[in-house]
Structures are given as C-alpha cells and as structure tokens.
Amino acid sequence: MKSNFLSSLFVFLLFTSTTLISCSEKDSNEKAKLEVRLTDDPAAFDAVYIDLKDVQINVTGNDDKGWQSLPGVHAGIYNLLDLVNDKDTLLVNADIPSGKLHQIRLVLGSNNSIVANGVTIPLETPSAQQSGLKLNVQQTVNGGILYTMVLDFDAGRSVVQTGNGKFILKPVIRTVLNAVGGSIKGAVTPGTVLTGVYAINGTDTMSTFTDQNGAYIIKGVPAATYTMRYWPTDTAYKSQVKTGIIVTTGNVTVVDTVRLTK
C-alpha cells in the first residue's frame, strides 16, 4: 500500500506538470506528430526577412486539392540570418495523418525584404505569394511517431538580383525529415484507475498518464531498452513493473496490457 502522499502527488502532477504527454486523444494510434523547424546558411547580407503566413502539407498527392494548413503555425517575420550556425526556430508542431507525406509548402506574405549595407530593399516573391513555396518530401510517416522536419533555407542562393536592380526570392530549400526515437504504447486495466506511466532508462525518465480508457502512449522516446513502472493514483491498487521494453527509432513498441491488482 502506498501512502496518501503519493496519491496526492500524482494528482498534483496531472494538473500542473507541463512536461507530461497527453494520451487522451482518440486518434493517437492513427496520427503522427510533426515538428517543422527553419534554419539557414550564411549569406552576404545584413538581414533576409521572410513574412511567413502559413505552413501546409499535402498527403494525397493531388497538387490541386490535397493541401491542408497545419494548426498552430507560428506566423510572423523571420530574419533568416538569425538562424545560421546550427540555430533553428520552431514553425509548427502538429498532428498529421499517417501514411505518405508528399509535399510541404510555406505561404508567404508581402513583407519580405533584405538589408544590404544598412539599406532595406523589398524582396519580391511572386510565386510564393500566389501558391506558396512547394517542397517535395515523398516519405512515409507512421502513426504514433514524432518527426522533425528541418527546412534548410540557403538565403545566399535564394536571393537573386535582376538586371534592373530588383531583388527576387527564388528559394533554395533542402528538407530533412527524421523520426525522433520511437514510441511506447499500451493499456492499463481497470481503465477507470488513473495511472502514472514511467519509461526509465538509467537516469532518463519519460512519463505520462493513462486516459479515461486506460490507454497511454509516450512519443519521442530515444532508442534504448526501458523499464516501465505503473503507479495507480488509487492507493487500493499496487504498482506494477515491466522490464526489457525495447524501443527502436521510427517504430511503436506495444507493451502487453498491465492488470492492476489490490
């Protein structure tokens, strides 16, 4: 039997911790998580500003009707030269359908410019303003897995000066899509008992809680072998342990259902 202190601690963590991953989504088994990050290579300007309005993906392969905007895009004006030397910035973090990710595109506004020798010069982006900067991905993403996509923007090659002195943006962007570790998925019965779930590897611990049906999933788990500990918030039930849980990059490890006992 655990003390009432442990029970209170788990309830406190449920409502206050910002590091726990929610497993209450019904579609967690069907969707992948995608982080899109922007970085840049150095360029011979003081600044290169792009006006980001939207980030869209295409999972159908239909270039006319297959586009959908990602929720929670961090729209704004970004200075690409702030993102050199392995620096990056998060543009969006959203759930996407599993399956084939065909394309991604950046939709830009009209407030794009460069700064050269202290002078601000408008940067024309006609194609981007009309339909967005389309980038081919053509990779499969698996449900329950966290992916990061780095958009490596080569500002030096992307800004072109015309014969009449204007500057035009003709983007040269390299996309790199990688799975971030794997995921651990399972269930605890009875599902009505709220249970803390911990994946432990040495001093590293990742955690979450079961949802209303007893299901859980922990995403973005580094490849390794883990010990799983299950701590029910109802002190009438005993904690449980599972060992030897192997996680591999890009895959979902399914753990046998844990049955709580009194």
Backbone bond lengths (Angstrom), bond angles and torsions (degrees), N, CA, C in turn:
res aa  C-N    CA-C-N  psi(-1)  N-CA   C-N-CA  omega(-1)  CA-C   N-CA-C  phi
1 M - - - 1.465 - - 1.520 109.18 -
2 K 1.313 116.91 133.62 1.456 120.49 178.44 1.513 109.06 -94.24
3 S 1.299 115.61 160.31 1.461 120.45 -177.60 1.513 111.23 -75.14
4 N 1.353 115.39 161.98 1.465 119.85 175.76 1.515 111.14 -63.91
5 F 1.343 115.79 -23.09 1.465 118.82 178.12 1.521 110.97 -62.04
6 L 1.360 117.28 -43.97 1.448 120.09 179.32 1.518 111.53 -62.19
7 S 1.337 115.48 -40.94 1.470 119.06 178.82 1.514 110.80 -61.01
8 S 1.310 117.06 -44.69 1.467 120.68 179.94 1.521 110.68 -65.60
9 L 1.342 115.93 -37.21 1.458 119.60 -179.54 1.518 111.36 -62.71
10 F 1.338 117.31 -44.36 1.459 120.04 -179.35 1.521 111.54 -63.22
11 V 1.315 116.92 -42.25 1.467 119.84 179.47 1.520 110.18 -64.24
12 F 1.335 115.89 -39.57 1.462 119.98 178.23 1.523 111.02 -61.54
13 L 1.354 115.65 -45.02 1.451 119.46 -179.66 1.511 111.99 -62.43
14 L 1.321 117.05 -36.30 1.459 121.12 -178.22 1.517 111.52 -59.22
15 F 1.328 116.60 -40.26 1.458 120.04 -173.68 1.522 113.32 -95.38
16 T 1.333 118.57 -14.34 1.458 118.91 -174.57 1.503 114.82 -115.90
17 S 1.327 119.04 -25.24 1.461 119.38 -173.84 1.516 110.57 -74.60
18 T 1.329 115.72 132.32 1.461 120.29 177.19 1.512 111.66 -97.68
19 T 1.321 116.94 2.84 1.462 119.38 -178.05 1.503 113.54 -101.10
20 L 1.347 116.84 -7.64 1.453 118.83 -179.06 1.510 110.34 -80.43
21 I 1.323 115.92 147.67 1.454 121.96 -179.18 1.512 109.06 -97.28
22 S 1.339 116.70 127.61 1.456 119.98 -178.43 1.513 111.31 -73.40
23 C 1.320 115.37 134.94 1.471 119.94 176.62 1.515 110.90 -114.76
24 S 1.324 117.37 21.20 1.453 120.34 -174.37 1.515 112.93 -87.31
25 E 1.346 117.27 -3.08 1.454 119.11 -177.48 1.525 109.84 -77.29
26 K 1.300 115.34 131.07 1.466 120.37 -179.13 1.514 111.50 -64.65
27 D 1.363 115.63 -32.88 1.456 118.86 -173.31 1.518 112.27 -96.48
28 S 1.340 119.69 20.01 1.453 120.59 -177.88 1.527 111.44 -62.61
29 N 1.338 117.45 -24.61 1.453 120.72 179.03 1.522 112.14 -78.03
30 E 1.317 117.54 -17.72 1.451 121.70 -172.27 1.527 113.01 -104.43
31 K 1.305 119.03 -23.00 1.450 121.07 -172.35 1.520 112.15 -112.48
32 A 1.321 114.33 150.63 1.453 121.47 172.86 1.522 108.38 -97.72
33 K 1.311 116.57 164.54 1.459 122.17 174.91 1.530 107.99 -109.39
34 L 1.348 115.88 131.36 1.461 120.59 -177.57 1.521 110.46 -123.28
35 E 1.323 115.62 124.69 1.457 122.29 169.24 1.520 108.18 -104.79
36 V 1.339 117.21 128.95 1.456 121.54 177.12 1.519 108.14 -110.95
37 R 1.329 116.23 122.63 1.456 121.51 -178.31 1.530 109.92 -122.18
38 L 1.339 115.07 147.48 1.466 121.73 -177.30 1.520 109.11 -113.66
39 T 1.342 116.15 132.65 1.462 121.39 174.31 1.526 107.85 -137.84
40 D 1.343 116.93 175.67 1.460 119.60 -173.37 1.521 110.53 -149.87
41 D 1.335 114.63 158.55 1.458 122.04 169.97 1.529 108.84 -98.88
42 P 1.321 118.83 154.68 1.466 121.25 -179.52 1.529 112.03 -59.45
43 A 1.340 116.15 153.50 1.460 122.23 178.25 1.520 109.04 -145.95
44 A 1.329 116.33 158.82 1.469 121.92 -175.30 1.524 111.30 -85.70
45 F 1.320 116.89 52.91 1.466 122.81 175.74 1.520 108.03 -134.50
46 D 1.338 115.33 163.64 1.464 119.18 174.22 1.526 110.64 -75.40
47 A 1.339 116.34 -34.15 1.464 121.74 -179.93 1.521 109.05 -161.87
48 V 1.329 116.13 151.20 1.468 123.07 172.68 1.521 106.55 -132.79
49 Y 1.327 116.53 110.85 1.458 121.81 -175.55 1.524 110.48 -103.69
50 I 1.340 115.71 130.77 1.456 119.93 172.15 1.527 108.66 -119.61
51 D 1.326 114.86 142.32 1.461 123.04 -176.80 1.530 108.45 -100.89
52 L 1.348 116.66 93.81 1.460 120.92 -175.91 1.525 110.87 -84.07
53 K 1.320 116.48 125.38 1.464 121.95 179.19 1.526 112.81 -107.01
54 D 1.340 117.31 -35.74 1.459 119.24 -173.39 1.526 109.93 -158.34
55 V 1.341 115.77 155.19 1.459 123.05 171.10 1.518 107.11 -125.43
56 Q 1.319 116.99 124.86 1.461 122.30 -176.23 1.519 110.11 -124.90
57 I 1.338 115.46 154.20 1.463 120.73 175.98 1.525 109.10 -126.61
58 N 1.322 114.52 159.79 1.457 121.80 176.35 1.524 107.96 -127.23
59 V 1.329 115.93 114.95 1.468 120.51 -179.17 1.529 111.57 -112.07
60 T 1.329 117.25 7.99 1.467 120.38 -178.73 1.521 112.95 -108.09
61 G 1.328 117.22 -22.05 1.445 120.50 -175.64 1.513 112.72 84.58
62 N 1.338 117.53 -2.81 1.462 122.32 177.67 1.524 108.18 -91.18
63 D 1.314 117.12 107.39 1.465 120.86 -173.71 1.517 113.22 -67.76
64 D 1.314 117.60 -17.74 1.465 120.71 -178.79 1.531 112.40 -91.61
65 K 1.336 117.52 -38.99 1.466 119.99 -170.93 1.535 113.75 -121.65
66 G 1.319 117.31 -1.12 1.452 118.42 -171.30 1.511 116.34 -91.34
67 W 1.335 118.93 6.60 1.459 120.72 -174.30 1.518 112.07 -87.48
68 Q 1.332 115.97 141.34 1.462 121.28 174.43 1.523 109.45 -141.56
69 S 1.331 115.62 137.68 1.460 121.09 179.31 1.522 109.64 -75.63
70 L 1.318 116.29 141.15 1.453 121.10 175.64 1.532 109.36 -83.03
71 P 1.328 117.66 139.00 1.464 119.87 179.57 1.522 111.39 -74.98
72 G 1.338 115.30 146.69 1.458 120.56 173.86 1.508 115.14 78.47
73 V 1.347 118.37 26.33 1.466 121.25 179.07 1.530 109.68 -66.17
74 H 1.328 116.12 134.61 1.463 121.20 177.23 1.531 108.33 -84.75
75 A 1.328 115.41 80.26 1.464 120.23 -179.63 1.525 109.57 -69.21
76 G 1.337 115.54 151.98 1.459 119.66 178.56 1.513 110.73 157.39
77 I 1.331 115.28 -178.39 1.456 121.37 179.35 1.526 108.49 -99.57
78 Y 1.333 116.13 123.88 1.460 122.49 -175.83 1.528 109.80 -115.10
79 N 1.326 115.72 133.74 1.459 120.97 171.20 1.521 107.66 -89.35
80 L 1.331 116.46 109.40 1.450 120.69 -176.08 1.525 112.25 -59.89
81 L 1.319 117.14 -29.37 1.461 119.87 -176.65 1.517 112.36 -77.68
82 D 1.338 117.12 -4.44 1.467 120.30 168.82 1.518 111.60 -80.58
83 L 1.341 116.07 -6.92 1.461 120.74 -171.25 1.528 112.30 -116.45
84 V 1.320 116.78 34.40 1.457 120.93 179.34 1.529 109.89 -99.64
85 N 1.341 115.57 171.82 1.471 122.23 177.47 1.524 111.92 57.93
86 D 1.346 115.11 51.70 1.471 122.84 175.29 1.522 114.03 70.73
87 K 1.320 118.56 12.51 1.459 120.70 173.47 1.524 108.63 -87.40
88 D 1.335 116.55 149.14 1.458 120.07 175.54 1.518 108.99 -148.42
89 T 1.328 115.36 172.51 1.458 120.44 177.36 1.518 108.67 -138.34
90 L 1.331 116.37 146.27 1.462 121.76 -177.94 1.521 109.82 -82.70
91 L 1.341 116.36 122.18 1.460 121.28 177.77 1.521 111.87 -90.69
92 V 1.334 117.76 -36.83 1.458 120.87 -177.69 1.520 109.23 -165.03
93 N 1.319 115.45 150.31 1.461 123.46 175.25 1.523 106.31 -136.73
94 A 1.319 117.18 109.00 1.466 119.80 -171.02 1.520 111.42 -147.98
95 D 1.334 115.84 157.83 1.451 122.13 171.52 1.515 109.56 -78.30
96 I 1.338 116.68 139.45 1.460 121.17 177.44 1.521 108.63 -133.58
97 P 1.332 118.13 157.11 1.468 119.90 179.06 1.521 111.02 -63.81
98 S 1.319 116.26 144.74 1.457 119.89 173.51 1.529 109.06 -73.81
99 G 1.322 115.71 161.06 1.455 120.23 -178.08 1.517 110.53 119.49
100 K 1.322 116.84 -147.94 1.469 121.83 -176.06 1.525 110.16 -88.26
101 L 1.321 116.01 122.10 1.468 121.38 171.68 1.524 106.28 -95.07
102 H 1.338 115.68 107.74 1.457 120.01 -173.18 1.525 112.80 -81.91
103 Q 1.339 116.25 -52.07 1.460 120.00 -174.39 1.529 110.65 -145.23
104 I 1.330 114.38 162.19 1.457 121.85 170.42 1.524 106.60 -135.80
105 R 1.329 116.79 149.30 1.452 117.88 176.44 1.519 110.76 -143.42
106 L 1.317 114.11 148.74 1.456 122.86 175.82 1.518 108.16 -103.00
107 V 1.324 117.13 127.06 1.458 122.10 176.29 1.522 107.58 -100.83
108 L 1.340 115.46 122.12 1.446 121.11 -176.28 1.520 111.80 -106.45
109 G 1.333 115.38 153.00 1.451 121.62 173.59 1.514 110.45 -90.24
110 S 1.322 115.81 -159.79 1.471 120.75 -174.37 1.522 113.61 -99.82
111 N 1.333 117.91 -6.01 1.468 120.23 -176.30 1.527 111.54 -93.02
112 N 1.336 115.67 59.12 1.454 121.71 177.63 1.526 108.97 -105.98
113 S 1.332 116.84 141.18 1.460 118.81 -176.34 1.524 109.95 -161.39
114 I 1.326 114.52 166.14 1.458 121.42 170.20 1.521 108.11 -123.58
115 V 1.321 115.32 159.56 1.461 121.54 172.99 1.523 106.61 -121.69
116 A 1.340 116.47 118.73 1.456 122.47 -179.73 1.516 108.93 -127.18
117 N 1.328 116.47 123.32 1.469 121.92 -177.89 1.515 111.92 53.69
118 G 1.321 115.54 38.19 1.456 121.06 176.69 1.516 115.00 81.89
119 V 1.334 117.82 0.96 1.464 121.85 -177.63 1.529 109.22 -107.91
120 T 1.334 116.10 130.22 1.463 120.84 177.71 1.520 110.22 -86.75
121 I 1.337 116.15 128.28 1.462 122.06 -176.52 1.526 108.40 -126.35
122 P 1.340 118.39 129.87 1.471 120.34 177.94 1.526 111.25 -59.34
123 L 1.313 114.55 144.58 1.457 121.47 179.65 1.517 108.14 -115.86
124 E 1.309 115.85 113.58 1.452 120.35 -176.81 1.532 110.32 -79.71
125 T 1.323 115.60 135.09 1.470 121.43 -179.90 1.524 109.31 -136.23
126 P 1.313 118.20 63.90 1.472 119.82 -174.14 1.520 114.67 -58.74
127 S 1.321 118.02 -46.76 1.464 119.06 -176.90 1.519 111.25 -69.81
128 A 1.336 117.16 -36.68 1.465 120.13 -178.68 1.514 111.48 -66.71
129 Q 1.354 117.14 -37.58 1.451 120.09 -178.76 1.526 111.07 -69.58
130 Q 1.314 118.34 -27.78 1.453 121.06 -176.93 1.530 112.22 -83.69
131 S 1.312 117.28 -47.60 1.464 118.57 -173.49 1.524 114.09 -134.70
132 G 1.317 118.63 -2.63 1.450 121.15 179.55 1.517 112.79 92.48
133 L 1.321 115.28 164.30 1.451 121.62 178.70 1.522 108.53 -88.48
134 K 1.321 117.01 103.81 1.463 121.35 -174.47 1.522 110.66 -86.00
135 L 1.330 115.24 132.19 1.457 121.76 -179.40 1.525 109.04 -128.48
136 N 1.314 116.89 129.74 1.457 121.07 178.35 1.527 110.85 -77.76
137 V 1.330 115.95 137.26 1.462 122.42 177.74 1.526 109.18 -117.38
138 Q 1.341 116.04 -60.45 1.470 122.70 175.88 1.525 112.39 53.51
139 Q 1.338 115.19 52.81 1.457 120.71 176.91 1.524 109.85 -133.85
140 T 1.323 115.89 153.79 1.457 122.07 179.56 1.520 110.08 -90.72
141 V 1.340 115.91 135.36 1.460 121.16 175.18 1.521 108.04 -118.10
142 N 1.318 115.80 140.11 1.460 121.83 -176.49 1.514 111.27 -102.05
143 G 1.332 115.45 141.58 1.454 120.46 178.07 1.515 111.80 -60.06
144 G 1.330 115.72 141.41 1.457 121.36 178.56 1.507 114.59 84.33
145 I 1.341 118.28 1.00 1.458 121.92 -177.23 1.531 109.58 -109.92
146 L 1.341 116.10 141.20 1.463 122.46 175.23 1.521 109.34 -90.92
147 Y 1.336 116.24 128.91 1.459 122.39 178.10 1.520 109.95 -120.72
148 T 1.330 115.80 145.97 1.457 120.16 170.75 1.522 108.16 -115.93
149 M 1.331 115.40 135.18 1.456 121.00 173.97 1.527 107.77 -115.86
150 V 1.327 115.30 120.46 1.459 120.99 176.91 1.521 108.10 -100.00
151 L 1.329 116.20 123.90 1.455 122.06 175.26 1.524 106.98 -97.45
152 D 1.325 115.93 104.97 1.460 121.93 -176.73 1.525 108.28 -91.41
153 F 1.329 115.77 100.25 1.463 124.27 -172.50 1.528 108.54 -91.35
154 D 1.324 117.08 117.73 1.466 121.55 178.64 1.531 108.27 -93.08
155 A 1.342 115.93 89.57 1.462 120.30 -175.06 1.526 111.82 -64.01
156 G 1.341 116.42 -36.20 1.460 119.39 -178.01 1.518 112.84 -61.33
157 R 1.320 117.65 -37.38 1.467 121.87 179.83 1.522 112.18 -90.63
158 S 1.329 117.13 -13.75 1.463 120.80 -174.42 1.522 113.40 -89.47
159 V 1.320 117.73 -20.81 1.467 121.52 -179.85 1.524 108.31 -98.87
160 V 1.328 115.79 117.38 1.462 122.17 -175.11 1.525 109.49 -117.24
161 Q 1.335 116.43 130.74 1.462 120.78 177.15 1.527 109.22 -93.36
162 T 1.341 115.74 130.57 1.464 121.60 -179.82 1.527 110.34 -86.67
163 G 1.341 114.90 173.32 1.459 120.11 -179.43 1.511 113.94 -65.56
164 N 1.327 117.13 -25.08 1.465 120.11 -179.86 1.530 112.90 -95.13
165 G 1.341 116.34 14.31 1.461 119.64 173.81 1.508 115.38 89.84
166 K 1.329 118.02 -1.12 1.464 120.05 178.15 1.532 110.29 -81.21
167 F 1.333 114.77 160.57 1.455 120.84 176.20 1.529 108.56 -116.88
168 I 1.326 116.16 132.06 1.459 122.19 -177.38 1.530 108.57 -122.94
169 L 1.321 115.47 141.33 1.450 120.79 176.81 1.524 109.15 -90.71
170 K 1.333 115.79 114.70 1.458 122.50 173.07 1.526 106.61 -121.35
171 P 1.324 115.85 87.25 1.464 120.79 -165.36 1.531 114.65 -60.43
172 V 1.317 114.69 135.33 1.461 123.06 168.50 1.528 105.49 -116.17
173 I 1.341 115.34 104.76 1.461 120.85 -174.10 1.530 108.61 -129.80
174 R 1.317 115.89 131.63 1.469 121.49 176.01 1.525 108.57 -104.87
175 T 1.329 117.33 130.77 1.463 121.20 179.23 1.522 109.81 -101.84
176 V 1.333 115.11 135.14 1.457 121.29 176.99 1.525 107.46 -128.46
177 L 1.337 116.70 114.13 1.463 122.25 -179.22 1.519 109.18 -111.03
178 N 1.332 116.08 123.57 1.462 120.80 -179.51 1.519 110.41 -134.50
179 A 1.321 115.23 143.05 1.463 119.84 171.10 1.519 108.55 -75.76
180 V 1.340 115.79 140.63 1.463 121.13 177.20 1.524 107.16 -99.97
181 G 1.326 116.09 96.94 1.454 119.81 -179.39 1.520 111.69 60.83
182 G 1.324 115.13 -150.01 1.460 121.94 176.97 1.508 110.40 -128.43
183 S 1.318 117.27 -158.41 1.459 122.07 178.86 1.521 109.44 -137.36
184 I 1.326 114.90 155.16 1.460 121.94 174.93 1.522 107.32 -118.65
185 K 1.328 115.91 127.24 1.455 121.34 -174.04 1.521 109.54 -132.37
186 G 1.329 115.92 143.90 1.452 118.97 177.85 1.511 111.38 -176.23
187 A 1.333 115.51 -162.89 1.464 121.14 -178.33 1.522 109.45 -150.63
188 V 1.333 114.66 156.20 1.455 122.95 178.06 1.522 108.16 -125.96
189 T 1.327 117.59 134.25 1.460 120.97 174.74 1.530 109.00 -119.47
190 P 1.327 118.09 145.79 1.458 125.95 -2.63 1.532 111.57 -69.75
191 G 1.337 115.33 142.15 1.457 120.52 -176.92 1.505 114.17 -67.23
192 T 1.323 116.91 -16.55 1.467 120.31 -178.73 1.529 112.10 -75.70
193 V 1.344 117.15 -11.19 1.463 120.62 -179.43 1.524 109.06 -93.44
194 L 1.317 117.22 112.94 1.461 121.80 177.64 1.533 108.65 -64.13
195 T 1.344 115.85 125.20 1.458 120.19 -173.15 1.520 110.74 -130.33
196 G 1.331 115.77 131.97 1.452 120.56 172.56 1.513 110.05 -80.10
197 V 1.340 116.20 133.50 1.456 122.09 -177.10 1.529 108.23 -118.99
198 Y 1.338 116.44 128.03 1.458 121.76 -175.16 1.522 110.26 -127.27
199 A 1.340 116.64 127.87 1.467 122.74 173.78 1.519 106.81 -104.09
200 I 1.332 117.08 117.79 1.459 121.81 -170.09 1.524 110.16 -120.70
201 N 1.328 115.83 128.94 1.461 122.52 175.15 1.526 107.20 -136.23
202 G 1.325 116.76 98.72 1.458 120.02 -175.78 1.515 110.23 66.45
203 T 1.329 115.89 -121.80 1.471 120.34 178.38 1.523 112.19 -93.60
204 D 1.334 117.99 -2.86 1.467 121.50 -179.28 1.525 109.94 -90.86
205 T 1.326 115.66 130.19 1.463 121.48 179.63 1.518 109.80 -133.74
206 M 1.333 115.84 131.62 1.460 122.02 171.53 1.516 106.77 -119.40
207 S 1.335 116.57 145.46 1.467 117.78 -171.57 1.519 111.85 -146.42
208 T 1.317 114.23 162.35 1.457 122.72 175.56 1.519 107.57 -161.09
209 F 1.346 116.76 -175.43 1.460 122.75 174.28 1.524 108.99 -124.03
210 T 1.305 116.11 156.26 1.455 120.42 173.85 1.524 110.11 -70.98
211 D 1.356 116.47 154.44 1.456 119.67 176.60 1.524 109.64 -88.53
212 Q 1.324 116.86 -168.11 1.458 120.91 -174.96 1.520 113.41 -67.65
213 N 1.341 116.39 -14.27 1.459 120.52 177.58 1.527 112.59 -104.53
214 G 1.327 116.62 2.67 1.450 120.64 -178.91 1.511 114.99 88.76
215 A 1.335 117.79 2.04 1.464 120.98 -178.77 1.522 110.55 -84.66
216 Y 1.342 115.59 156.54 1.459 120.63 175.59 1.519 109.30 -151.76
217 I 1.324 115.94 157.27 1.457 122.04 172.05 1.520 107.55 -151.62
218 I 1.327 116.69 135.15 1.460 123.11 175.83 1.524 106.92 -116.04
219 K 1.328 117.25 118.58 1.460 121.62 -176.21 1.527 110.55 -101.70
220 G 1.327 115.12 162.15 1.453 120.62 176.53 1.516 113.12 67.57
221 V 1.327 117.28 36.30 1.462 122.20 -178.16 1.535 108.98 -89.24
222 P 1.334 119.21 122.47 1.468 120.60 178.73 1.529 111.50 -59.48
223 A 1.319 115.95 145.38 1.462 120.89 179.93 1.526 110.23 -61.87
224 A 1.322 116.45 123.62 1.469 122.74 -178.85 1.525 107.64 -179.53
225 T 1.316 115.99 -177.39 1.462 122.33 174.75 1.531 108.58 -106.73
226 Y 1.332 116.69 130.14 1.465 121.96 -171.07 1.527 112.13 -120.37
227 T 1.315 113.46 152.94 1.454 121.82 165.72 1.524 107.66 -101.86
228 M 1.329 117.01 129.56 1.460 122.22 -179.94 1.529 109.43 -101.70
229 R 1.316 116.62 129.97 1.466 121.60 176.23 1.527 108.89 -120.60
230 Y 1.313 115.74 138.46 1.457 122.83 -176.19 1.534 108.15 -123.64
231 W 1.335 115.58 118.36 1.464 120.87 -177.12 1.529 109.38 -119.35
232 P 1.324 118.32 101.00 1.473 120.88 177.94 1.526 110.25 -68.28
233 T 1.320 115.62 140.85 1.469 119.49 178.29 1.521 111.57 -75.94
234 D 1.313 116.78 -20.15 1.462 121.18 174.06 1.528 107.66 -81.90
235 T 1.328 116.91 112.29 1.466 121.05 -173.88 1.527 113.39 -70.03
236 A 1.331 117.37 -4.23 1.459 119.85 174.91 1.528 111.22 -72.77
237 Y 1.352 117.01 -15.77 1.458 121.64 -178.00 1.523 110.49 -107.31
238 K 1.329 115.68 149.31 1.457 121.91 -179.39 1.542 110.29 -87.18
239 S 1.324 115.86 152.56 1.460 120.50 173.79 1.527 109.70 -71.92
240 Q 1.332 115.50 158.92 1.464 121.48 -178.60 1.528 109.45 -130.36
241 V 1.323 116.36 156.67 1.461 122.07 -179.84 1.528 109.15 -136.41
242 K 1.347 115.88 138.77 1.464 121.81 170.13 1.525 107.44 -128.90
243 T 1.309 117.54 136.66 1.458 121.36 -177.79 1.530 110.77 -117.35
244 G 1.325 114.50 164.61 1.465 120.05 175.16 1.512 114.19 70.88
245 I 1.324 118.21 32.25 1.469 121.89 179.06 1.528 108.06 -85.29
246 I 1.321 116.39 111.65 1.471 121.80 -174.40 1.528 110.26 -94.82
247 V 1.334 116.09 127.13 1.462 122.74 178.05 1.520 108.70 -113.36
248 T 1.337 116.80 131.73 1.459 122.15 176.85 1.527 109.12 -121.33
249 T 1.310 115.76 150.85 1.460 121.33 -176.17 1.526 111.33 -63.33
250 G 1.331 115.61 132.10 1.456 121.69 176.41 1.507 115.14 82.44
251 N 1.339 117.59 6.63 1.460 120.56 -178.03 1.522 111.50 -128.37
252 V 1.343 115.69 156.21 1.460 122.72 176.48 1.518 108.34 -101.33
253 T 1.321 116.46 119.82 1.465 121.30 176.00 1.523 108.53 -90.27
254 V 1.328 116.82 119.83 1.458 122.08 -179.18 1.525 108.54 -95.86
255 V 1.328 116.40 122.25 1.460 122.88 -179.28 1.525 108.72 -96.25
256 D 1.312 116.77 138.53 1.463 120.89 177.40 1.528 110.29 -55.89
257 T 1.317 115.38 146.55 1.470 120.73 -178.44 1.527 111.11 -58.02
258 V 1.321 115.22 134.70 1.465 121.60 178.89 1.525 107.95 -95.05
259 R 1.325 116.14 129.41 1.470 121.47 -179.79 1.520 109.26 -109.39
260 L 1.304 115.35 114.24 1.455 120.78 -178.75 1.521 110.31 -74.04
261 T 1.317 116.27 142.64 1.465 121.93 177.52 1.530 110.34 -126.32
262 K 1.310 115.01 155.80 1.461 119.86 179.85 1.528 109.65 -95.59
